[in-house]
Amino acid sequence: MPNAINQLAELLETNENEVVEFKEAKTQYDFKKLCKYFSALSNEANLKAKDCAWLVFGVDDDKHIVGTQAYPNEAALDKLKKDVADRMTGRVTFTDIHDVTHPNGRVLLLQIPAAPQGMPIAFDGHYYGRDGSSLGALNLNELETMRAPSQVDWSRHTILDASIDDLDPDAIAFARLRFADKNSKFKEEMKDWDDRKFLDKAKLTIKGQITRAAILLLGKSESEYLINPASAKVTWILKDKDGVEKDYEHFSCPLLLAVDEVFGKVRNLKYRYMQGNTLFPEEVDQYDPYLIRESLNNAIAHQDYTRGGRVSLVEFEDGRLGRVFNWIRHK
């Protein structure tokens, strides 16, 4: 995170609250307590309509930087991410951990994603929350609020840390072509649009701010973390005639380009048949490319990303395609 120092300065200007917690953690910090804070901060970020919450190590209650030796290297931080994922609902873990070198000591900024709507985050089956800066059980009203269906358009939500540099140039170029096909009246005018103006016009950004939809459809593969814990995945699965899985491949963002890559995995054979009295055979594809692409596009558009689902296309070795479907992982 290029602006980690700025983020630290911004956090130090606030008081501890439902989505910000400071801990000295001079040498280490109790793992179980850390997990309770993860659950609480993630749930509170959802309730406060925030992208994320912050657990900060190396800062005392008076917001003085005292430095921390907790999780001293990259290997230890990677292990922490995995260990937290192993204990949380849906294997949710930190969006990122920023290791900041400050003149007064080392600080860790642990960035915690907001819990998805409909899926409160539990640690070992227990849901935690905050009353001000106090840690406790998530109350029943808050739990039911989080479990209720979302009335917010998840895809239009803007991402604070994202920029146009997180988008794939090839995907943007392809989106321009498709936009021009659907909006021929803009075809000439579009030639003068830079990428920022085009993305606003296509409603993939809002006043230049990157939306979740922009990351899903146009984001670089390494930008998927920006929508964590949602999963930007389309999976092709090959099964034999008895339904036993033989092969698979996952495709990530940009999903706008992934659709053709998934279709490229399907063995679309040519059938030849004689029509009338001619000796020249007619050729047809086994599967209509338009129908497959349309099904994939519909599945991507109507996926409930708040529940950590993904899209799958199943192909059978005996020449059948299963329906394109959305599935959701439950824990």
SULKAGI-V586507 format. One record per residue. N is the residue number from 1. RES is the residue in one letter. PSI is psi in whole degrees, 0 to 359 (NA if undefined). OMEGA is omega in whole degrees, -180 to 180 (999 if undefined). Layout:
{{N:RES:PSI:OMEGA} {N:RES:PSI:OMEGA}}
//
This chain:
{{1:M:107:-175} {2:P:330:-175} {3:N:32:-178} {4:A:321:177} {5:I:317:178} {6:N:321:179} {7:Q:319:177} {8:L:315:180} {9:A:320:180} {10:E:319:180} {11:L:323:-180} {12:L:342:178} {13:E:349:179} {14:T:164:172} {15:N:161:174} {16:E:138:179} {17:N:198:-176} {18:E:337:-175} {19:V:8:177} {20:V:129:179} {21:E:130:177} {22:F:138:176} {23:K:140:177} {24:E:305:179} {25:A:51:-173} {26:K:320:180} {27:T:319:180} {28:Q:176:179} {29:Y:140:-178} {30:D:125:-174} {31:F:317:-178} {32:K:321:179} {33:K:322:176} {34:L:317:-179} {35:C:324:177} {36:K:318:177} {37:Y:322:178} {38:F:309:180} {39:S:312:-177} {40:A:312:-177} {41:L:322:178} {42:S:315:179} {43:N:318:-179} {44:E:326:177} {45:A:321:176} {46:N:312:-177} {47:L:331:-180} {48:K:7:180} {49:A:41:177} {50:K:154:176} {51:D:324:-173} {52:C:172:173} {53:A:169:-174} {54:W:131:169} {55:L:120:-171} {56:V:122:177} {57:F:140:179} {58:G:12:-179} {59:V:131:-178} {60:D:181:-175} {61:D:336:178} {62:D:9:179} {63:K:31:172} {64:H:135:178} {65:I:120:-178} {66:V:350:179} {67:G:151:179} {68:T:146:174} {69:Q:6:-179} {70:A:141:178} {71:Y:71:-164} {72:P:349:-178} {73:N:177:-175} {74:E:322:179} {75:A:319:180} {76:A:323:179} {77:L:320:178} {78:D:320:178} {79:K:321:178} {80:L:316:179} {81:K:315:-180} {82:K:315:-178} {83:D:321:178} {84:V:316:180} {85:A:323:-178} {86:D:341:-174} {87:R:0:-175} {88:M:154:173} {89:T:132:176} {90:G:14:-178} {91:R:36:175} {92:V:141:176} {93:T:188:-176} {94:F:139:172} {95:T:317:177} {96:D:161:173} {97:I:120:-176} {98:H:117:-179} {99:D:105:-171} {100:V:126:174} {101:T:113:-178} {102:H:149:179} {103:P:330:-179} {104:N:357:180} {105:G:168:-180} {106:R:138:179} {107:V:138:174} {108:L:124:174} {109:L:106:-180} {110:L:109:-175} {111:Q:118:-173} {112:I:124:-179} {113:P:150:174} {114:A:142:177} {115:A:140:177} {116:P:148:176} {117:Q:133:-179} {118:G:354:-178} {119:M:79:174} {120:P:148:-177} {121:I:124:179} {122:A:146:171} {123:F:117:-178} {124:D:39:175} {125:G:0:-179} {126:H:133:-179} {127:Y:128:-179} {128:Y:155:178} {129:G:190:-178} {130:R:143:167} {131:D:99:-170} {132:G:242:179} {133:S:7:-178} {134:S:138:179} {135:L:136:178} {136:G:187:179} {137:A:144:174} {138:L:127:-176} {139:N:161:-172} {140:L:320:-179} {141:N:317:179} {142:E:321:180} {143:L:316:180} {144:E:325:177} {145:T:318:-179} {146:M:328:-179} {147:R:343:-179} {148:A:149:178} {149:P:142:-178} {150:S:136:174} {151:Q:6:-177} {152:V:142:176} {153:D:100:-177} {154:W:320:-173} {155:S:334:-177} {156:R:355:-179} {157:H:132:-180} {158:T:152:-175} {159:I:117:-174} {160:L:316:-173} {161:D:358:-175} {162:A:151:175} {163:S:174:-179} {164:I:339:177} {165:D:344:178} {166:D:358:-179} {167:L:151:-178} {168:D:122:-179} {169:P:322:179} {170:D:322:179} {171:A:321:177} {172:I:316:180} {173:A:318:179} {174:F:320:179} {175:A:323:177} {176:R:315:-179} {177:L:314:-179} {178:R:323:178} {179:F:318:179} {180:A:323:178} {181:D:321:-177} {182:K:340:-176} {183:N:68:-174} {184:S:335:-179} {185:K:340:180} {186:F:0:-169} {187:K:314:-180} {188:E:318:-179} {189:E:326:-177} {190:M:334:-178} {191:K:336:-180} {192:D:0:-179} {193:W:131:169} {194:D:176:-176} {195:D:323:-179} {196:R:316:-180} {197:K:320:179} {198:F:315:-177} {199:L:323:175} {200:D:316:-180} {201:K:323:-180} {202:A:358:178} {203:K:30:174} {204:L:345:169} {205:T:160:178} {206:I:107:-176} {207:K:43:178} {208:G:351:-180} {209:Q:134:-176} {210:I:130:178} {211:T:167:175} {212:R:323:178} {213:A:321:179} {214:A:319:178} {215:I:316:180} {216:L:310:-171} {217:L:326:-172} {218:L:355:-174} {219:G:150:171} {220:K:154:-177} {221:S:325:-179} {222:E:356:180} {223:S:359:-177} {224:E:330:-178} {225:Y:338:-177} {226:L:341:178} {227:I:12:177} {228:N:136:12} {229:P:9:175} {230:A:155:-178} {231:S:121:176} {232:A:78:-174} {233:K:138:166} {234:V:130:-175} {235:T:129:170} {236:W:131:-179} {237:I:131:175} {238:L:128:179} {239:K:154:174} {240:D:181:-174} {241:K:340:179} {242:D:3:178} {243:G:10:178} {244:V:130:-176} {245:E:130:-179} {246:K:328:-177} {247:D:161:176} {248:Y:163:173} {249:E:138:178} {250:H:143:176} {251:F:132:-177} {252:S:191:180} {253:C:152:7} {254:P:123:-177} {255:L:338:177} {256:L:324:178} {257:L:334:-176} {258:A:331:-179} {259:V:313:179} {260:D:326:178} {261:E:320:177} {262:V:314:179} {263:F:326:179} {264:G:339:178} {265:K:338:-176} {266:V:132:180} {267:R:95:-176} {268:N:89:-174} {269:L:157:175} {270:K:132:173} {271:Y:137:-180} {272:R:135:179} {273:Y:153:180} {274:M:137:180} {275:Q:128:179} {276:G:222:-177} {277:N:10:-178} {278:T:153:176} {279:L:1:-179} {280:F:119:-175} {281:P:149:170} {282:E:143:178} {283:E:132:176} {284:V:150:175} {285:D:149:177} {286:Q:319:179} {287:Y:142:176} {288:D:114:-178} {289:P:323:-178} {290:Y:316:-177} {291:L:321:180} {292:I:313:180} {293:R:320:-180} {294:E:320:179} {295:S:316:179} {296:L:315:180} {297:N:320:179} {298:N:319:180} {299:A:319:179} {300:I:318:-177} {301:A:327:-173} {302:H:9:177} {303:Q:143:174} {304:D:90:-176} {305:Y:345:179} {306:T:346:-176} {307:R:16:173} {308:G:28:-178} {309:G:177:176} {310:R:168:-176} {311:V:138:178} {312:S:144:174} {313:L:121:-177} {314:V:127:175} {315:E:139:178} {316:F:145:-177} {317:E:339:-179} {318:D:16:172} {319:G:27:177} {320:R:153:170} {321:L:128:170} {322:G:165:180} {323:R:150:172} {324:V:131:-176} {325:F:158:174} {326:N:134:174} {327:W:153:-176} {328:I:130:179} {329:R:131:177} {330:H:150:175} {331:K:NA:999}}
//
